[in-house]
């Protein structure tokens, strides 16, 4: 989906989300100059933060997504983001960062406790003491509500159909995606992808973050500072690596 991803996500409020993250950085216990964008996708957020003056390291497991991201970053003035091809549980940076982010439910794609715990451990390892990790999650409420639904996205040169199924046993929502893309000769190519997102509970996330060593863990509604509602579709979670530790 990499080549069509941006066209199919035009309704995502990237600039508003970047503004929110910038406000959160200003509340950090340490000055924020360097930022990790974990599972950066096509790099929109990494580029927006770069435009705001941050030095960004962005990682993703998809070479195709990073190709799109680097093409986008080529138009930036000054130092572009550093893009690294890595899975989340195998995160390895060149040096520690002042803050870490992960947006648009990337961590829901980690469906095993082992992978999520290891990802938290790696982020903690590469985060400076006093630095914050900000990420969002599709809530269990949202993923359960998507069971048996069909969704369609359409642009001038692409047509996408999503079919979703939720497994109570595995607590996993499966997205079956048919993507049609127009060719220059007027015909259409069809691709199929299957995505899986785990419905992590607040209790599980708090437990795994605490086991890693994170403190000051807070949950809010999406792009707000209020506590989440029962029918919240997206949580934003903030966790801090305590001061007084060696990075």
Buried (B, 14 or more C-beta within 10 A) or exposed (E): BBBBBBBBBEEBEBEEBBBBBBEBBEEBBBEBEBBBBBBBBBBBBBBBBBEBEBBBBBBBBBEEBBBBBBEBBEEBEEEBBBBBEBBBBEBEBEEBBBBBBBBBBBBBBBBEEEBBBBBBBBBBBBBBBBBBBBBBBBBBBBBEBBEEEEEEBEBEBBBBBBBBBBEEEEBBBBBBBBBBBBEEEEEEEEEEEEBBBBBBEBEBBBEBBEEBBBEEBBBBBBBEEEEBEEEBBBBBBBBBBEEEEEB
